[in-house]
């Protein structure tokens, strides 16, 4: 992952966590999911019924990634 992507995840993504998944928040969740999974492109959902699981899974991945980053910096 590029340093600029890590910076975005640390500084910008938390501004959107826990908010209603639409518009700018949805775009941020899509970007975070893409970065955390190492994908080359965003995978948009076809049904709004999938957005809650998108948020839950992305939050889980983000928290795991953030903990790993902290562990790396503390070694």
NUNUTI-827855 format. One line per field, with one value per residue: x, y, z of N, C-alpha, C in turn; residue in one letter. Coordinates in steps of 0.2 Angstrom, whole numbers, plus 5000, padded with zeros to 4 digits. Example, Ala and Ser with C-alpha at 12.3 -4.5 7.8 and 13.67 -1.06 7.14 Angstrom:
BEGIN
n.px = 5066  5064
n.py = 4972  4989
n.pz = 5039  5035
ca.px = 5062  5068
ca.py = 4978  4995
ca.pz = 5039  5036
c.px = 5066  5064
c.py = 4984  5000
c.pz = 5039  5039
code = A  S
This chain:
BEGIN
n.px = 5004  5003  5011  5003  4991  4990  4991  4979  4970  4972  4971  4959  4949  4943  4935  4923  4918  4905  4895  4880  4878  4880  4882  4896  4901  4899  4907  4919  4920  4920  4932  4941  4938  4943  4957  4961  4959  4967  4964  4963  4953  4937  4924  4908  4892  4877  4865  4856  4854  4865  4874  4875  4882  4894  4899  4901  4910  4921  4924  4928  4939  4947  4950  4957  4968  4973  4977  4987  4996  4999  5006  5017  5024  5027  5036
n.py = 4994  5011  5025  5037  5032  5025  5036  5043  5033  5034  5048  5053  5044  5040  5051  5048  5036  5027  5035  5039  5029  5035  5045  5055  5048  5035  5034  5035  5024  5014  5017  5014  5001  4995  4999  4992  4979  4977  4978  4983  4991  4999  4990  4992  4991  4983  4984  4993  4986  4980  4988  4990  4978  4981  4992  4986  4976  4983  4992  4982  4977  4988  4992  4981  4982  4995  4992  4983  4992  5000  4991  4988  5000  5001  4991
n.pz = 5000  4996  5003  5003  5003  5015  5023  5020  5025  5039  5042  5035  5033  5046  5048  5042  5047  5055  5050  5040  5027  5012  4998  5000  5011  5007  4996  5002  5010  5000  4994  5005  5008  4996  4997  5009  5005  4995  4982  4965  4960  4964  4970  4967  4975  4970  4976  4988  5000  5003  5009  5023  5027  5020  5026  5039  5037  5031  5042  5051  5044  5044  5057  5061  5052  5057  5070  5067  5060  5071  5079  5071  5072  5085  5087
ca.px = 5000  5006  5011  4998  4984  4990  4989  4972  4966  4973  4968  4953  4943  4939  4930  4917  4916  4899  4890  4875  4882  4877  4886  4903  4903  4899  4913  4925  4919  4922  4939  4944  4938  4948  4964  4962  4959  4973  4961  4965  4947  4932  4918  4902  4886  4871  4859  4858  4853  4872  4878  4877  4888  4900  4901  4903  4916  4926  4926  4932  4946  4951  4952  4963  4974  4975  4981  4994  5000  5002  5010  5023  5027  5029  5042
ca.py = 5000  5017  5030  5042  5028  5024  5043  5044  5029  5036  5054  5055  5039  5041  5056  5045  5030  5028  5040  5036  5026  5038  5051  5055  5043  5029  5034  5034  5017  5010  5018  5011  4993  4994  4999  4987  4972  4977  4978  4988  4995  4999  4986  4995  4986  4984  4985  4997  4982  4977  4994  4989  4973  4984  4996  4982  4973  4988  4994  4977  4977  4995  4991  4976  4986  5000  4988  4980  4998  5002  4986  4988  5006  5000  4986
ca.pz = 5000  4995  5009  5003  5004  5022  5026  5019  5029  5045  5043  5032  5033  5052  5048  5039  5050  5059  5047  5036  5021  5006  4995  5001  5015  5003  4992  5007  5012  4994  4994  5011  5006  4990  4999  5014  5002  4990  4976  4960  4958  4968  4969  4969  4976  4965  4980  4994  5005  5004  5011  5030  5027  5017  5032  5045  5035  5030  5049  5054  5041  5045  5064  5061  5049  5061  5075  5064  5059  5078  5082  5068  5074  5092  5088
c.px = 5004  5006  5005  4991  4984  4988  4982  4968  4967  4970  4961  4947  4940  4934  4923  4914  4910  4894  4885  4879  4878  4882  4894  4906  4903  4905  4919  4925  4922  4929  4943  4944  4943  4955  4965  4962  4964  4970  4963  4959  4942  4927  4912  4896  4880  4865  4860  4857  4860  4876  4880  4882  4894  4903  4904  4910  4922  4928  4930  4939  4950  4954  4958  4969  4977  4979  4987  4999  5003  5007  5017  5027  5030  5035  5049
c.py = 5006  5021  5034  5038  5027  5031  5044  5040  5031  5043  5056  5050  5039  5046  5054  5039  5032  5032  5036  5035  5029  5043  5050  5050  5036  5028  5032  5027  5012  5011  5014  5003  4991  4994  4993  4980  4972  4976  4984  4993  4994  4994  4988  4989  4988  4985  4988  4992  4979  4982  4993  4984  4976  4988  4992  4979  4977  4991  4989  4976  4983  4994  4986  4979  4991  4997  4986  4986  5000  4997  4986  4994  5005  4995  4990
c.pz = 5000  5002  5009  5005  5012  5026  5026  5024  5037  5047  5041  5034  5040  5052  5045  5043  5055  5056  5042  5029  5014  5004  4997  5006  5012  4999  4996  5009  5006  4994  4999  5010  5001  4993  5004  5011  4997  4983  4971  4958  4963  4966  4972  4970  4972  4969  4986  5000  5007  5008  5019  5031  5025  5023  5037  5043  5034  5037  5052  5051  5043  5053  5065  5058  5053  5067  5073  5063  5066  5080  5078  5070  5081  5093  5087
code = X  X  X  X  X  X  X  X  X  X  X  X  X  X  X  X  X  X  X  X  X  X  X  X  X  X  X  X  X  X  X  X  X  X  X  X  X  X  X  X  X  X  X  X  X  X  X  X  X  X  X  X  X  X  X  X  X  X  X  X  X  X  X  X  X  X  X  X  X  X  X  X  X  X  X
